[in-house]
Amino acid sequence: MKRRVIVADDDPTIVSLVALRLGVARYDVMSAGDADGALAMARTTMPDVVILDVQMPGGGGLGALARLKADPDLCRLPVMMLTGERNAATVLQAMDGGADDYMVKPFNPDLLLERVSRLADRASSTPARPLWEI
């Protein structure tokens, strides 16, 4: 089964670059142009990894991250921030908010693939929640 990745970015060029690199590696890449679309898509598809831009419509990537991590059905999804935001405060806010990785644009497509693969591998090896937590 192909692994599914959601890429949420309002820049179609970035979405195309990510989709091209991950698609060649046999990932099923879905895209959303805003935070609200990414959350709706995550609820319906339960992807293996979610990639969020910090600055985009619908509350931005940090808002989407907070909503993902607050949702009991989505909180365990690995999230990578892929953004042009380089300042330390934003990186810390993302990591404190539950992001699993943070990459800055422009990015190396091969490094992106490696890091997404690691997140997906780690997520698939995470044991299921015990019944008393359900």
DAMO-V787005 format. One line per field, one symbol per residue. burial: # if it has 24 or more other ideal C-beta (glycine too) atoms within 12 Angstrom, else .. A space follows every 10 residues. Layout:
burial: ???
This chain:
burial: ..######## #..##.###. ###...#.## #####.###. ##..#.#### ######.#.# #########. ...#.##### ###.#....# ...#..#### ###.#.#.#. .##.###.## ..#....... ....
